[in-house]
Amino acid sequence: MHYLSQALITYSINVNCIGCTLCAQKCPVDAIAFTPHEKHIIDTEKCIKCDSCMQVCPEGAVVVEEVSNHEMQLCGIGGCGLNELINEIS
């Protein structure tokens, strides 16, 4: 995956999380705290978007979401649409 396109996604954990800790155990950068039996949270500042958490989650609770135009503007990426930006880097 291209670096800029990775910057346009974020990983999160939804309500299907059962707190099994498999994702926390597999995360190579400790972006997911080891909190058994609790819904896990991904620290997006630490996350390197390697997909390890998604691959081991038995509940499909790890989701990848596109960063919104508003979030891109807040991060200084610009105001163009996501599809236009991806087309520019392709």
Secondary structure, 3 states (H helix, E strand, C coil): CCHHHHHCEEEEECCCCCCCCHHHHHCCCCCECCCCCCCCCECCCCCCCCCHHHHHCCCCCEEEEECCHHHHHHCCCCCCCHHHHHHHHC
